[in-house]
Amino acid sequence: MPLIHLPANFSTWSVASRVQKRFGLFGYARLIKMLELLGSSDPASGGVVPLPKNDWLEALAITAEDLHEFLNFLAKGGWLTFTEGDEPGAPLVVHFLKADEFLPYAEPLLFSAPDQWVFWCETELNMRREVTSDPSSHALFRHWCASNVTVAEMLQACEEAAPQHDQLTPSVLHVQLRSVRRERLEKAKA
């Protein structure tokens, strides 16, 4: 049975209290339902939950317009990001930015071989083989394995780099990854 870790004082967390203030108890219940969907997703997904839009609508008992208002509210609060493809049947993909706080036994997904990063970049980011087979890319993939880069960190780097770059490449991601890790260290020092 999938599990989520919900602190006893969750309703006092800023995200929960802001949701409850803005959307009432229905909003709070929808927030909990979203966490349930996170808990039932693949733990290796790094907090990314892709579901057809109709599944989100049904699970949250919400209209399409209200769903977008709710997700935009949570996105502005820095709690999640979401994307929806334009083509019919494309999933609505929600990325919970603080998924590790709610998945009690989540192990960060680490790759131990450069070929795993090659596969991930090609399947998840649609990178071309010419890019992933380049020797400089393989050097970065080896570096990522040696420095224990997690998929969750890389997803964050992708989200932060995408607005400034037409195409994500290993070198672009590496620069953004350094920023992600530097920011995490600064938070830990505070």
Number of C-alpha atoms within 10 A of each C-alpha: 4 12 15 20 15 15 11 7 8 12 15 12 11 11 18 19 15 18 23 19 12 14 14 12 12 15 19 20 16 20 20 17 16 18 20 18 17 26 22 15 18 12 19 14 16 26 25 22 21 20 17 15 17 15 13 22 15 10 14 19 14 17 13 13 9 12 17 13 12 18 17 16 17 20 17 10 14 13 16 19 18 17 12 15 10 8 7 7 12 14 19 18 18 21 24 23 18 14 22 18 14 19 20 13 12 16 12 17 16 17 19 16 13 20 15 14 23 21 15 16 19 15 11 10 14 12 18 13 12 8 18 22 12 11 10 13 20 18 12 17 24 18 14 21 17 13 11 15 19 16 19 22 19 18 21 17 22 20 14 16 20 14 9 10 11 8 12 18 18 22 13 16 21 20 12 21 23 13 14 16 14 12 12 12 11 9 9 8 7 5
